Amino acid sequence: MSEKPILYFLCTGNSCRSQMAEGFGKKYLSDKWDVRSAGIEAHGLNKKAIEVMNAAGVPIDNQQSNIIKLETLHKATLVVTLCEDAKDRCPMTPPDIRTEHWGFPDPAQATGTEEEINQIYECVRNGIKEKIMEFKIEEMKRE
């Protein structure tokens, strides 16, 4: 059996948005895709991201925060950036690699009460899940 195509989620620190995307990707897409994530830098897993993903039934605490690996980037079938910084600073991908940008605000920069901050994390989490589900539907139509 051939290897699954690589879906590579990228953001600045690989601590929050790309980790959420990797978690949802593994839950909903791993039958067809090798789902991975990385960042321009590796900031470690964001505790609040772990909490909101656990609340959604998608534990991510066993995932690793990684720096972009050029070998993986060049072998990927699809590279998805989740923030403007990663979109602007991501190393060049070969022209045959599909790229998409799903921009989301950085919930780690949220300010306000604990409840307001939680709402921002949940909003970003839910938006990422929506994009993953839309992607899954589109991929099913291609088959």
PyMOL commands that set and color helices and strands:
alter all, ss='L'
color gray80, all
select helices_A, chain A and resi 17-29+47-55+70-75+84-89+107-109+114-142
alter helices_A, ss='H'
color red, helices_A
select strands_A, chain A and resi 6-11+34-39+78-81+98-101
alter strands_A, ss='S'
color yellow, strands_A
deselect
rebuild
show_as cartoon
